[in-house]
Each structure stands twice: as structure tokens, then as C-alpha cells.
Amino acid sequence: MLKKNRKATAEPPAPPKPVPVDQKTIIGDQISIEGAIRGKEDLLIEGSVKGSIEVKAHRLTVGVKGQVEAEILAANVTVSGKLAGNINATGKVEITKEADFSGEIKARSISVEDGAYLKAVIEMDREPLNRVSPSGKPVEKTFSEPIKESLILADKGSKGN
Amino acid sequence: MTAFTADRKNTDLKHDPGAVGYSSNALELFMEHFQQRPERKLLDVGPVCQENIRFFASRVKKLYVCDMFIRLDRCIRKGSPVDQIWEKLDYPPQSFDGILLWELADRLDDADVKRLVTLCHSLLRPGGMVMAVVLGDQPGSSGANAFVVGQNFRVYLRPQPHLHLPLRSRQNRDVLSMMAPFIPAKSFICRPGFMEFLFRRE
């Protein structure tokens, strides 16, 4: 008890240690950037960016307030704001329900929440059918043959009406 | 003529385990036809969903998605003229081998359906195919759905509560009439009053 008190009076309080945080750069909603961005850490954009963004081994997030017009190269991309441009991702692209995306997406996998607006051209890294998907489930299973009951409107080659 | 009853087994959808599913013969034929096309470019007008992106992107060379349902919903909410949405389908003529319309036509008035059909005709390559769904008189369900494609062409209807779109019930003859520029190929009755159509461009 005595020791503790003595120590407190003898030494000035130590400066607070920096809290360890994930390496991430944030472009705030009042920031506007035009040009090329390259980085080696994750990037969160809540502001406005026009140009190109390259965070090859990292995650790019376009936040809900973000407005981006850019060519994007990243490991993983999450879009919750407005993004016009092409995404080239070595990993996953996630489009959340708040997103408004137009452009091309090349990625290993993609997830899209219902409600997101997409005008996109999508190319995914192909995995042969019947292989096991990342979720562990086979991509294709065999179910019983569906019952076919058709109403033929017109033979092929002939025009109806 | 009667075809498929609601089937709650075989559901593989994480989001809605109680989703109603049916085997889509039209989609199966559509994809069979599509796979024979050299370019294999497909346009899906929505509602865009993750499962369909995965399903189609693994089967086509390039998957184009343009969610016209959300565009239509935004237009209606703002009170803007609906015909603004057509500028979003600004692809060059003869860009696609297949177009998935799902139930979009049921959400449009006759004038806009005409515009949609003209656009689709222009966007399709000769021999390309359109798939459309008409809900008909579905008691008590006017909400928009995503047609979520599961395994073996089972399709599940997933409600899209964020979409508030009018439903204009159309019958078989209405559909044939509105799709007049195309050659009717096949139609299937999936559930009472629920029809799938395939049309081909000459």
C-alpha cells in the first residue's frame, strides 16, 4: 500500500500506450480525392474518390457514405456505398443491401445482399461443376428428375400468331 | 396442364428455409439452349440475388445483371416517369444470347411492356432466348419476389419486401400478344395461375 503510494508520487504517470488497431486508412466523408491510390493496408472510403485504387493484398471497403469512381485492384472488396468502376479482386467481393454498383466484377467469389442495386458484368473464377464448394457442400447434387409438363405454343421454327 | 405443387422439402436456401420451390422446366430448357450458343452472354434483369449470380456465373462466359426492379421501385417512389428506367438497358444491339425477364413484365403497364419487349428484341442475338414468368391471379401475393435458382433448376420465390411494385395480372393470351416480336417456344404451368414462357428471336 505504502509502496504504491510512494511510486505514484515519485514518478509522473506514464503516457497512455497506443491501443493496437488494425492497420487501416480511412478516407472520411468530408474528403475528396482525385488520382491514384496505392497502399499496403486496408482502406475504408466514406468520402469521394475518383481515379484508381490498388491495395493488392488488402481489403477495400466503400462505406455507406462513400462515392467512388475508380478502377479497383484489391484482395477483398466490400461495397456499401456508391461505386462506379471495375473491381478486380483476388478474393471475395461483398455487395451489401445499401450498395449502388455499376461496373465489372472479377473475383473468386461474390456475395450480394437482397436490395443492393447492381448493373454489372460478372466473371468469377471458374470451378468445375460437381466439385466441393468452399462451404463444403457439393455444387451440384442429383435430385429426382423434375416432372415435365409442357404446353407447346409453337413448333420451333414456326412463328406463333 | 397442372404441374407443380409447393414443395418445402429440398430447400437449400439459408435465408428462408420455408421458401416455396418448384422445378423450373423453362429454366432448364433455357440453359440447355443457352449452353449451345458460342458466346454465352446472359442478361438477368433481377431482382438480382447472390444465389443466381453464383448459379449463372458458373455457367456462362459473361453474366450481365441489371436490376430493373430496384430501378422501377426508385422511380415509383420518387414519382418520376417510369420510362426513365429504360436508359439503364443501354447495351449495344445483339449483345446477348439469353435474357431472364422473370416477372418484370407483370410490374409494368402495357406501354412499358411494349418498350421492354422492343428493347429485348434489339438486345438479343438471332436465335437467342427470353424467359419470362407471369404470376397470373395469385391470391394475396402481389409482393415482388426474387426467383432464386437452387440445385437442379429448382426455383424458390424469396419475397423482396424492399420493393413496392404494382402487380398487373396477365393471362396467357396477353403474354403471347405482348411478346409478338418473338417466336413462342414453350410455356409451362408451374402452379395454378403461374406460368413460365420461353420465346426465341428469329
Interface residues (C-beta under 8 A of the other chain):
Chain A: K97 I110 S111 V112 E113 D114 G115 A116 Y117 L118 K119 A120 V121 I122 E123 M124 R126 E127 L129 V139 E140 K141 T142 F143 P146 I147 K148 E149 S150 L151 I152 L153 A154 K156 G157 S158 K159 G160 N161
Chain B: M1 T2 A3 F4 N10 H15 S23 S24 N25 E28 G46 P47 V48 C49 Q50 I53 R54 A57 S58 K62 L63 Y64 V65 C66 D67 I70 R71 K88 A146 Q151 N152 F153 R154 R158 Q160 H162 L176 S177 A180 I183 P184 A185 K186 S187 F188 I189 R200 E202
